[in-house]
Amino acid sequence: MPQTAPNIEKLDEHLLEVVRALHGAVKQGVSHSDDPKVVEKSIGDCKEILDVIMAGRVSEWLN
Amino acid sequence: MFTDKIEIKDFDKMDPEYKELLGRVLTIQADCEIGGPHLYVEKMLPAAPTKLDQLIVARTAAEEIDHFRKVARVAGDIGVDVSFVLSQPNEKRFVDAFRGLITTWEDNAVFGFLIDRVGRYQLEEFYDCSYLPLQRILPDIVTEELGHIEYGYNKTLELLSKGDKQKERAQSAIDYWYVRALDMFGRSGSARAERFRYWGLKRRSNEQAREDYIKEVNPILTSMGLKVPDPLKGRRYV
C-alpha cells in the first residue's frame, strides 16, 4: 500500500465537518425563508464558516 | 493502451509515469474544485440579488469544498498532498479561468452555466478510468455539478428577461467566459493528453472534448437569444 499524505485523515474530517455545518446553516435559512431574522443568521453563519476556509490557514485547522 | 483497473493496493507497482500523471490530474482537479469558491464567495455571498440566492451561493461553495475533500482524499491515499491549493492565491491556480475574482452577478450566473459545465466534462473524462478510487467518487460530484450548471443557466435566463441592458451585460459575461471555457480543455494535439489516454486516465483528446462542448453549448446559447462568441478570439490554448 502506498504511504498516505500527512494529515489527510485530519483534513478529511475537518472539511467534512465544515461541509456539514454549511449545509446545516443553509437548510435552516431555506426552511425559515419567511423569517428574516433566521435567514440573516443563517447567511451570517455561512459567511463566518466560509471566511475561515477562504483564508486557507490549513495548519491552524488541523491543530 | 492500458486497460487494467487499478486499486490503491496496486498503485505502488505502477509505472512511474502513471503515478506522476495520476498525481497531476488529481492535483489540478482539487485546485479547480476549491478554485470556484475562491472566485465567487467573497463578493457574491454578500451581494447576490436575493437572500435565497445568497444561501444558494453558500450551498454551492459547500458542495465544491466537499468535492475538493473527496479528490484530496483519493490523492492523499496515494501520498499526494494537495492541501497547498487551499491556501494559494487565485493568481496561482492551475487553470486560467480560476485566476481573478467574480464581482458581478452576471459573471456568477454565466460562470455556473459555462465553466461548471466544463467541470462536468473534466469529470466525465474519468468515467470508466483505470483508477477505481477516482471513478467511485464521480457520481455524487457530477450530480451536484449538474445542479450548479442548471442554476447558472436559469439565472442567466432570468437576467435575459430583464430588458436590453441586462441582456447586454449577460452577453458580455458570455463573451468573457466562453473563450476561457474553451481554453480549459487545453491545447489541441497535446502529447501529455495522449499519455493520459494511453494510461486510461482520460477518454478523449483535448480537441475532441472541446468540440463536444461546443456542440452542446452553442445551440443552447442560440436558443437563449445570445450570440455565440468567436471561438478563437482571445484564446490562449488553441
Contacts between the chains, C-beta under 8 A, distances in Angstrom:
chain1	res1	chain2	res2	distance
A	1	B	8	6.3
A	1	B	9	5.8
A	1	B	11	7.9
A	1	B	12	7.2
A	2	B	8	6.7
A	2	B	11	4.9
A	2	B	12	5.5
A	2	B	77	7.1
A	2	B	78	4.8
A	2	B	79	5.0
A	3	B	79	5.0
A	4	B	76	5.6
A	4	B	77	5.6
A	4	B	78	7.9
A	4	B	79	6.2
A	5	B	75	7.0
A	5	B	76	3.9
A	5	B	77	7.9
A	5	B	79	5.5
A	5	B	80	6.1
A	5	B	81	3.8
A	5	B	82	7.9
A	5	B	83	7.7
A	6	B	81	6.6
A	7	B	81	7.9
A	7	B	83	7.1
A	8	B	72	7.1
A	8	B	73	6.6
A	8	B	76	3.1
A	8	B	77	7.0
A	8	B	81	7.4
A	11	B	69	7.7
A	11	B	72	6.6
A	11	B	76	7.4
A	11	B	83	5.9
A	12	B	69	6.0
A	12	B	72	7.2
A	12	B	73	5.2
A	12	B	76	7.5
A	15	B	65	6.2
A	15	B	66	7.3
A	15	B	68	7.2
A	15	B	69	4.1
A	15	B	72	7.7
A	16	B	66	7.8
A	16	B	69	6.4
A	18	B	62	7.9
A	18	B	65	6.4
A	19	B	62	5.2
A	19	B	63	8.0
A	19	B	65	5.6
A	19	B	66	4.5
A	19	B	69	6.9
A	22	B	58	6.1
A	22	B	59	7.3
A	22	B	61	7.2
A	22	B	62	3.7
A	22	B	65	7.4
A	23	B	59	7.0
A	23	B	62	5.6
A	25	B	58	7.1
A	26	B	55	5.1
A	26	B	56	8.0
A	26	B	58	5.4
A	26	B	59	4.5
A	26	B	62	6.9
A	29	B	51	7.3
A	29	B	55	4.7
A	30	B	52	7.2
A	30	B	55	5.7
A	33	B	51	7.3
A	33	B	52	6.6
A	36	B	51	7.7
A	39	B	51	4.9
A	39	B	55	7.5
A	40	B	51	7.8
A	42	B	55	6.6
A	43	B	45	7.5
A	43	B	51	6.7
A	43	B	54	5.1
A	43	B	55	6.5
A	43	B	58	7.2
A	46	B	45	6.9
A	46	B	54	7.9
A	46	B	55	7.2
A	46	B	58	3.7
A	47	B	45	5.8
A	47	B	46	7.3
A	47	B	58	7.8
A	50	B	37	7.1
A	50	B	41	5.2
A	50	B	45	6.6
A	50	B	58	6.6
A	50	B	61	5.8
A	53	B	37	7.4
A	53	B	65	6.2
A	53	B	86	7.6
A	54	B	37	6.9
A	54	B	38	6.3
A	54	B	41	5.7
A	54	B	42	6.7
A	56	B	86	4.6
A	56	B	87	3.3
A	56	B	88	7.7
A	57	B	87	6.9
A	58	B	83	5.2
A	58	B	86	5.3
A	58	B	87	5.9
